[in-house]
């Protein structure tokens, strides 16, 4: 995908003295006192801001935070805690500006944080008047918020339409590169792991991947629906009986291409959904009527691990069992460690996936960890994200 990159503009000296508007993703979790409890997104935004400052730009940064009501600013909507954390990370003051739409006073070599952009009326509906006002604030617009790349809002899409220059920041550019490497130009075999509680939430992703991947590994409640489609008993496990036909169609589409959806041959069951419930390994055909399947079995896990170690590219979205309970975490751990040991290029995304990566400490062994939840899923679905589309269109002139 051809987009203009902010790093290239900086390297060519085209940013010095320019007004740069960075749309970052600073939507961080906070406690009841408004203190930031996890600052990964703030830290991830720093390289782009430093790049702009080092290039001699006058820097404006904004983000959404939470779900404010447009036109009604409340204290809990404020980016004040983010401004404080950013100033610590950058080692310089980061003033927070309110009511910034009609003008921002910032000089080259300075950085200001613009208050929660979702408080602006017309933000979510991409109001053209608001977008044009934002575009008028800057010479260069930098989109560096992959987590919002699937939304066509004023601060993510409209401003990119109207700004003199629109480009991708280092975070967004890295996502584009990783996604292209994993899905557009993958080294084969391409294995995808799609897990979660419901087929319905990921049916279009499964259908899209079935046209492209060599192995489609399903896990969690999704795997139970596929087991039903394969004629296996699942007891009282979570499944969607009305989607068995769709699951069967995905399996047949894969088979027609000489690809496969590996169905578990053994599973880990319990009689109740609880951390202390006794776990029993059973053959997939031996699941009883009152059993809950809460993980893949060791034989299945080892077979999948061997496939992942032989893969050329791996896309991972979702743990394959109830990994929060240690008795039902071994399947996800085996998969995670196989991905870590595989020479394949791997890309992982989704909240539960990131939690599993952190639990097993394999961050450095995954090729790329995506920062966007909904945006990552839409990419897997085969959709073109609005942010990618507008930046590519602007790059093409």
GIBELDA-V214223 format. One record per residue. SS is DSSP state (alpha for helix, beta for strand, coil for the rest). OMEGA is omega as a letter, one per 40 degrees, with the letter a starting at -180 (none if undefined). NEAR is the number of other C-alpha atoms within 8 Angstrom. Layout:
<<SS;OMEGA;NEAR> <SS;OMEGA;NEAR>>
//
This chain:
<<coil;a;5> <coil;i;6> <coil;i;12> <coil;a;11> <beta;a;11> <alpha;a;11> <alpha;i;9> <alpha;i;8> <alpha;i;10> <alpha;a;13> <alpha;a;7> <coil;i;6> <coil;a;8> <coil;a;8> <coil;a;13> <coil;i;10> <coil;a;8> <coil;i;13> <beta;a;13> <beta;a;15> <beta;a;14> <beta;i;13> <beta;a;14> <coil;i;11> <coil;a;14> <coil;a;11> <coil;a;9> <coil;i;12> <coil;i;8> <beta;i;10> <coil;a;8> <coil;i;5> <coil;i;5> <coil;i;8> <coil;i;8> <beta;a;11> <coil;i;8> <coil;a;7> <coil;a;9> <alpha;a;7> <alpha;i;10> <alpha;i;13> <alpha;a;9> <alpha;a;8> <alpha;a;13> <alpha;a;11> <alpha;i;8> <alpha;a;11> <alpha;i;11> <alpha;i;9> <alpha;a;10> <alpha;i;14> <alpha;a;14> <alpha;i;8> <coil;i;10> <coil;a;12> <coil;i;17> <beta;a;16> <beta;i;18> <beta;i;13> <beta;i;13> <beta;i;13> <coil;i;14> <coil;i;10> <coil;a;13> <coil;a;6> <coil;a;6> <coil;i;11> <beta;a;8> <coil;i;11> <coil;a;7> <beta;a;7> <coil;i;10> <coil;a;7> <alpha;a;5> <alpha;i;5> <alpha;a;11> <coil;i;11> <coil;a;10> <alpha;i;7> <alpha;i;10> <alpha;i;10> <alpha;i;12> <alpha;a;9> <alpha;i;9> <alpha;i;12> <alpha;i;11> <alpha;a;8> <alpha;a;8> <alpha;a;8> <coil;a;6> <coil;i;6> <coil;i;5> <coil;a;11> <beta;i;8> <beta;a;11> <beta;i;10> <coil;i;6> <coil;a;6> <coil;a;9> <coil;a;9> <coil;i;6> <coil;a;6> <coil;i;8> <coil;i;4> <coil;a;10> <coil;i;8> <coil;a;13> <coil;i;10> <coil;i;10> <beta;i;12> <beta;i;12> <beta;a;12> <beta;a;13> <coil;a;13> <coil;a;13> <alpha;a;11> <alpha;i;14> <alpha;a;12> <coil;i;9> <coil;i;8> <coil;a;10> <coil;a;15> <coil;a;9> <coil;i;8> <coil;i;14> <coil;a;12> <alpha;a;8> <alpha;i;6> <alpha;a;13> <alpha;a;14> <alpha;i;12> <alpha;i;10> <alpha;a;11> <alpha;a;14> <alpha;a;8> <coil;a;11> <coil;i;13> <coil;a;13> <beta;i;14> <beta;a;17> <beta;i;13> <beta;a;14> <coil;a;16> <coil;a;11> <alpha;a;13> <alpha;i;11> <alpha;a;10> <coil;i;13> <coil;a;12> <coil;i;10> <coil;a;13> <coil;a;12> <alpha;a;16> <alpha;i;13> <alpha;a;14> <alpha;a;14> <alpha;i;15> <alpha;i;14> <alpha;i;15> <alpha;a;9> <alpha;a;9> <coil;i;14> <coil;i;9> <beta;i;9> <beta;a;15> <beta;i;14> <beta;i;15> <coil;a;13> <alpha;i;12> <alpha;a;13> <alpha;i;12> <alpha;i;11> <alpha;i;8> <alpha;i;10> <alpha;a;9> <alpha;a;8> <alpha;a;10> <alpha;i;11> <alpha;a;11> <alpha;a;9> <alpha;a;15> <alpha;a;7> <alpha;a;7> <coil;a;7> <coil;i;11> <coil;a;8> <coil;e;8> <coil;i;11> <beta;i;14> <beta;i;15> <beta;i;13> <beta;i;13> <beta;a;12> <beta;a;15> <beta;a;12> <coil;a;9> <coil;i;10> <coil;a;12> <coil;a;7> <coil;a;6> <coil;a;8> <alpha;a;9> <alpha;i;8> <alpha;i;12> <alpha;a;11> <alpha;i;9> <alpha;a;11> <alpha;a;12> <alpha;i;11> <coil;a;8> <coil;a;6> <coil;i;12> <coil;i;12> <beta;i;12> <beta;a;14> <beta;i;12> <beta;a;14> <beta;i;16> <alpha;i;15> <alpha;i;14> <alpha;a;14> <alpha;i;11> <alpha;i;14> <alpha;i;15> <alpha;i;13> <alpha;i;13> <alpha;a;12> <alpha;i;11> <coil;i;8> <coil;a;6> <coil;i;9> <coil;i;12> <coil;i;14> <coil;a;11> <coil;a;8> <coil;i;11> <coil;i;8> <coil;i;10> <coil;a;10> <alpha;a;7> <alpha;a;5> <alpha;i;10> <alpha;i;12> <alpha;i;8> <alpha;i;8> <alpha;i;11> <alpha;i;11> <alpha;i;8> <alpha;i;11> <alpha;a;10> <alpha;i;8> <alpha;i;10> <alpha;a;14> <alpha;a;9> <alpha;i;7> <coil;a;6> <coil;i;7> <coil;a;10> <beta;i;10> <coil;a;10> <coil;a;9> <coil;a;9> <coil;i;10> <coil;i;10> <beta;a;13> <beta;i;16> <beta;a;14> <beta;i;14> <beta;i;13> <coil;i;9> <coil;a;7> <coil;a;7> <coil;a;6> <coil;a;7> <coil;i;5> <coil;i;9> <coil;a;7> <coil;a;9> <beta;i;7> <beta;a;9> <beta;i;11> <beta;a;9> <alpha;a;11> <alpha;a;7> <alpha;a;7> <coil;a;12> <coil;a;8> <coil;a;8> <coil;i;7> <coil;i;14> <beta;i;14> <beta;a;13> <beta;i;13> <beta;i;15> <beta;a;15> <coil;a;14> <alpha;i;10> <alpha;i;8> <alpha;a;12> <alpha;a;12> <alpha;i;9> <alpha;i;8> <alpha;i;11> <alpha;i;12> <alpha;i;9> <alpha;a;8> <alpha;i;14> <alpha;i;12> <coil;a;10> <coil;i;14> <coil;i;13> <beta;i;14> <beta;i;16> <beta;a;12> <beta;i;12> <beta;i;12> <coil;i;13> <coil;a;14> <coil;i;14> <coil;i;13> <coil;a;11> <coil;i;14> <coil;i;6> <coil;a;9> <alpha;a;8> <alpha;a;9> <alpha;a;14> <coil;a;13> <alpha;i;11> <alpha;i;15> <alpha;i;12> <alpha;i;11> <alpha;i;11> <alpha;a;12> <alpha;a;12> <alpha;i;10> <alpha;i;12> <alpha;i;15> <alpha;a;9> <alpha;a;8> <coil;i;10> <coil;a;8> <coil;i;12> <beta;a;10> <beta;i;13> <beta;a;15> <beta;i;13> <coil;a;15> <coil;a;15> <alpha;a;7> <alpha;i;8> <alpha;i;13> <alpha;i;11> <alpha;i;8> <alpha;i;13> <alpha;i;11> <alpha;a;9> <alpha;a;6> <coil;i;9> <coil;a;7> <coil;a;11> <alpha;a;8> <alpha;a;6> <alpha;i;8> <coil;a;13> <coil;i;8> <beta;i;8> <beta;a;10> <coil;a;11> <coil;a;8> <coil;i;11> <coil;a;11> <alpha;a;9> <alpha;i;13> <alpha;a;11> <alpha;i;10> <alpha;i;13> <alpha;i;11> <alpha;a;10> <coil;i;11> <coil;a;8> <coil;i;7> <coil;a;8> <coil;i;12> <alpha;a;11> <alpha;i;13> <alpha;a;10> <alpha;a;9> <alpha;i;11> <alpha;i;14> <alpha;i;12> <alpha;i;8> <alpha;i;12> <alpha;a;11> <coil;i;7> <coil;none;4>>
//
